Amino acid sequence: CWLVAALALIAEHPKLLQHILLTKEVNKEGVYLVRICHNGLWKTVIVDDCFPCTKHQQLLFTQAKRRQLYVPLIEKACAKIFGSYEK
């Protein structure tokens, strides 16, 4: 719930998104740099674009209208920092 609220805030402020998403364009390598503030410190996290999906090829966790990539990228970076999607 807290993550979705933060993502909604980011959507309203493009400068925040620019500060968080260090990789600015979709790339064929599928590797992205995401900056996350954890325990008061900014950390750069490397994530790929392989996301957990259902058997119907839909994202398992957060989804964005217009298929924006930043939502699952930030979610995956948070999951990496916290140890799993569940945490």
N, CA and C of each residue as an Amber inpcrd file, in Angstrom:
protein
   261
   0.8270000  -1.1930000   0.0000000   0.0000000   0.0000000   0.0000000
   0.8750000   1.2630000   0.0000000   1.9140000   1.2980000   0.8510000
   2.7810000   2.4790000   0.9240000   3.5270000   2.6800000  -0.3830000
   3.8960000   1.5820000  -1.0440000   4.6290000   1.7020000  -2.3060000
   3.7350000   2.2690000  -3.3970000   2.5110000   1.8100000  -3.4860000
   1.5770000   2.3040000  -4.5020000   1.2930000   3.7860000  -4.2760000
   1.1690000   4.2110000  -3.0290000   0.9560000   5.6310000  -2.7240000
   2.1620000   6.4540000  -3.1760000   3.3590000   5.9490000  -2.9330000
   4.5730000   6.6560000  -3.3590000   4.6560000   6.7210000  -4.8820000
   4.2870000   5.6490000  -5.5620000   4.2990000   5.6440000  -7.0280000
   3.2950000   6.6450000  -7.5930000   2.1490000   6.7800000  -6.9430000
   1.1550000   7.7710000  -7.3720000   1.7170000   9.1810000  -7.2310000
   2.4390000   9.4370000  -6.1670000   3.0660000  10.7420000  -5.9650000
   4.1120000  11.0060000  -7.0420000   4.9210000  10.0060000  -7.3270000
   5.9520000  10.1430000  -8.3580000   5.3230000  10.4580000  -9.7100000
   4.1930000   9.8390000 -10.0130000   3.5100000  10.0740000 -11.2810000
   3.0830000  11.5320000 -11.4260000   2.7970000  12.1910000 -10.3140000
   2.3730000  13.5920000 -10.3390000   3.5420000  14.5700000 -10.4290000
   4.7610000  14.1020000 -10.1950000   5.9400000  14.9710000 -10.1770000
   7.0650000  14.3630000 -11.0170000   7.0920000  14.6770000 -12.3130000
   8.0830000  14.0850000 -13.2160000   9.5380000  14.2870000 -12.7790000
   9.8410000  15.3840000 -12.0750000  11.2220000  15.5900000 -11.6160000
  11.6350000  14.5250000 -10.6010000  10.6950000  14.0670000  -9.7880000
  10.9780000  12.9680000  -8.8600000  11.3370000  11.7020000  -9.6310000
  10.5730000  11.4350000 -10.6750000  10.8240000  10.2480000 -11.4830000
  12.2100000  10.3210000 -12.1220000  12.6000000  11.5010000 -12.6000000
  13.9260000  11.6670000 -13.1970000  15.0250000  11.4260000 -12.1710000
  14.7850000  11.7810000 -10.9320000  15.7700000  11.5750000  -9.8650000
  15.8900000  10.0970000  -9.4880000  14.7980000   9.3680000  -9.6100000
  14.7640000   7.9720000  -9.1880000  15.2050000   7.0230000 -10.3070000
  14.6910000   7.2530000 -11.5060000  15.0420000   6.3830000 -12.6340000
  16.2680000   6.9420000 -13.3350000  17.4200000   6.3550000 -13.1040000
  18.6590000   6.8630000 -13.6870000  18.8140000   6.4610000 -15.1480000
  18.2800000   5.3170000 -15.5320000  18.2740000   4.9080000 -16.9320000
  17.0520000   5.5480000 -17.5660000  17.2810000   6.4110000 -18.5290000
  16.1940000   7.2500000 -19.0520000  15.4080000   6.6230000 -20.1950000
  15.9580000   5.6020000 -20.8390000  15.2830000   5.0460000 -22.0050000
  15.2080000   3.5270000 -21.9120000  14.1840000   2.9790000 -22.5460000
  14.0620000   1.5320000 -22.6570000  15.2570000   1.0540000 -23.4750000
  15.8760000  -0.0380000 -23.0430000  17.0370000  -0.5310000 -23.7880000
  16.9040000  -2.0200000 -24.0500000  17.5250000  -2.4690000 -25.1280000
  17.3930000  -3.8760000 -25.5230000  18.0960000  -4.8250000 -24.5630000
  19.0460000  -4.3050000 -23.7660000  19.7120000  -5.1370000 -22.7740000
  18.7970000  -5.4460000 -21.5930000  17.8240000  -4.5820000 -21.3620000
  16.8780000  -4.7990000 -20.2730000  17.4650000  -4.5550000 -18.8940000
  18.4540000  -3.6670000 -18.8060000  19.1060000  -3.3610000 -17.5320000
  18.8470000  -1.9030000 -17.1880000  18.4480000  -1.6540000 -15.9410000
  18.0640000  -0.3030000 -15.5300000  18.6580000   0.0260000 -14.1640000
  18.9900000   1.2940000 -13.9770000  19.4680000   1.7900000 -12.6920000
  18.3430000   2.5780000 -12.0400000  18.0270000   2.2040000 -10.8100000
  16.9520000   2.8470000 -10.0580000  17.5350000   3.3130000  -8.7300000
  17.2640000   4.5570000  -8.3800000  17.7450000   5.1090000  -7.1080000
  16.6100000   5.0480000  -6.0890000  16.8850000   4.4080000  -4.9510000
  15.8870000   4.2360000  -3.8950000  16.4600000   4.7770000  -2.5920000
  15.6460000   5.5050000  -1.8450000  16.0630000   5.9680000  -0.5280000
  15.6630000   4.9040000   0.4900000  16.6620000   4.3440000   1.1660000
  16.4200000   3.2930000   2.1410000  17.1480000   3.6550000   3.4270000
  16.4120000   3.7510000   4.5190000  16.9670000   4.1500000   5.8160000
  17.6880000   5.4950000   5.7400000  17.1360000   6.4070000   4.9510000
  17.6870000   7.7530000   4.8580000  18.8600000   7.9110000   3.9100000
  19.2770000   6.8290000   3.2530000  20.3970000   6.8950000   2.3120000
  19.9310000   6.5080000   0.9160000  20.3890000   7.2640000  -0.0810000
  20.0600000   6.9330000  -1.4640000  20.9670000   5.8100000  -1.9350000
  20.3500000   4.7650000  -2.4960000  21.0890000   3.6230000  -3.0240000
  20.7060000   3.4260000  -4.4780000  21.6990000   3.1160000  -5.2950000
  21.4310000   2.8080000  -6.6980000  21.3450000   1.2960000  -6.8340000
  20.2430000   0.8440000  -7.4050000  19.9690000  -0.5820000  -7.5450000
  19.9140000  -0.9150000  -9.0350000  20.5720000  -2.0000000  -9.4210000
  20.5170000  -2.4830000 -10.7990000  19.4200000  -3.5380000 -10.8770000
  18.4840000  -3.3400000 -11.8030000  17.4090000  -4.3150000 -12.0090000
  17.2800000  -4.6170000 -13.4950000  16.7090000  -5.7830000 -13.7760000
  16.4290000  -6.1220000 -15.1710000  14.9300000  -5.9920000 -15.4190000
  14.5350000  -6.2220000 -16.6620000  13.1190000  -6.0620000 -16.9980000
  12.3760000  -7.3960000 -17.0790000  12.8240000  -8.3700000 -16.3190000
  12.1090000  -9.6480000 -16.1940000  11.2800000  -9.5820000 -14.9140000
   9.9800000  -9.5020000 -15.0850000   9.0860000  -9.3160000 -13.9470000
   8.2380000 -10.5630000 -13.7170000   7.8480000 -10.8200000 -12.4730000
   6.9530000 -11.9550000 -12.2010000   5.6060000 -11.7450000 -12.8870000
   5.1580000 -12.7750000 -13.5920000   3.8940000 -12.6880000 -14.3350000
   2.9980000 -13.8760000 -14.0110000   1.7250000 -13.6910000 -14.2950000
   0.7570000 -14.7770000 -14.1590000   0.8930000 -15.7040000 -15.3680000
   0.1590000 -16.7950000 -15.3410000   0.1850000 -17.7100000 -16.4960000
  -0.4430000 -17.0620000 -17.7330000  -1.1350000 -15.9320000 -17.5350000
  -1.7530000 -15.2040000 -18.6520000  -0.8770000 -14.0400000 -19.1310000
   0.3870000 -14.0460000 -18.7090000   1.3710000 -13.0400000 -19.1140000
   1.0240000 -11.6250000 -18.6490000   0.3860000 -11.5210000 -17.4890000
   0.1190000 -10.2200000 -16.8870000   1.0240000 -10.0710000 -15.6660000
   1.4270000  -8.8270000 -15.3900000   2.2760000  -8.5940000 -14.2280000
   1.5790000  -9.1020000 -12.9690000   2.3420000  -9.7590000 -12.1260000
   1.7750000 -10.3630000 -10.9230000   1.4700000  -9.3310000  -9.8450000
   2.2810000  -8.2850000  -9.7550000   2.1160000  -7.3060000  -8.6880000
   1.5940000  -5.9880000  -9.2700000   2.2830000  -4.8790000  -9.0460000
   1.7420000  -3.5920000  -9.5090000   1.7020000  -3.5050000 -11.0280000
   0.7000000  -2.7890000 -11.4810000   0.5360000  -2.5380000 -12.9130000
   0.2030000  -1.0760000 -13.0900000   0.5820000  -0.5390000 -14.2280000
   0.3000000   0.8650000 -14.5100000  -0.5280000   0.9750000 -15.7850000
  -1.3830000   1.9710000 -15.8070000  -2.1020000   2.2500000 -17.0440000
  -1.0840000   2.6830000 -18.0860000  -1.3930000   2.4490000 -19.3090000
  -0.5170000   2.8010000 -20.4390000   0.8180000   2.0610000 -20.3690000
   0.8790000   0.9850000 -19.5830000   2.0350000   0.0870000 -19.5130000
   3.3530000   0.8140000 -19.2390000   3.3350000   1.7920000 -18.3320000
   4.5560000   2.5010000 -17.9820000   5.5300000   1.5340000 -17.3090000
   6.7740000   1.6030000 -17.7310000   7.7900000   0.6910000 -17.2400000
   8.3060000   1.0790000 -15.8590000   8.1870000   2.3570000 -15.4980000
   8.7720000   2.7870000 -14.2310000   8.1260000   2.1130000 -13.0210000
   6.8610000   1.7720000 -13.1070000   6.1640000   1.1730000 -11.9620000
   6.7730000  -0.1830000 -11.5890000   6.8470000  -1.1520000 -12.5120000
   7.4500000  -2.4280000 -12.1060000   8.9570000  -2.3300000 -11.8490000
   9.6450000  -1.3720000 -12.4740000  11.0780000  -1.2080000 -12.2100000
  11.3270000  -0.7430000 -10.7770000  10.5850000   0.2620000 -10.3360000
  10.7530000   0.7600000  -8.9640000  10.3270000  -0.3110000  -7.9650000
   9.2380000  -1.0030000  -8.2640000   8.7830000  -2.0810000  -7.3850000
   9.8520000  -3.1670000  -7.2700000  10.4800000  -3.5260000  -8.3800000
  11.5020000  -4.5680000  -8.3520000  12.7380000  -4.1010000  -7.5760000
  13.1000000  -2.8260000  -7.7230000  14.2330000  -2.2860000  -6.9660000
  13.9450000  -2.3400000  -5.4660000  12.7250000  -2.0030000  -5.0740000
  12.3480000  -2.0890000  -3.6530000  12.3880000  -3.5350000  -3.1750000
  11.8900000  -4.4570000  -3.9870000  11.9210000  -5.8760000  -3.6160000
  13.3550000  -6.3500000  -3.4430000  14.2370000  -5.8580000  -4.2830000
  15.6480000  -6.2470000  -4.1780000  16.2620000  -5.7160000  -2.8870000
  15.9650000  -4.4680000  -2.5440000  16.5080000  -3.8810000  -1.3080000
  15.9510000  -4.5900000  -0.0670000  14.6430000  -4.8700000  -0.0720000
  14.0060000  -5.4620000   1.1040000  14.1090000  -6.9870000   1.1600000
  14.5710000  -7.6130000   0.0790000  14.7980000  -9.0490000   0.1050000
  13.7980000  -9.8880000  -0.6500000  12.6240000  -9.3340000  -0.9510000
  11.6150000 -10.0710000  -1.7290000  10.4480000  -9.1550000  -2.0340000
   9.6000000  -9.5900000  -2.9590000   8.3740000  -8.8400000  -3.2430000
   7.4440000  -8.8810000  -2.0400000   7.4430000  -9.9680000  -1.3300000
   6.5520000 -10.1160000  -0.1710000   6.8790000  -9.1040000   0.9170000
   8.1750000  -8.8910000   1.1680000   8.5670000  -7.9690000   2.2280000
   8.3250000  -6.5510000   1.7840000
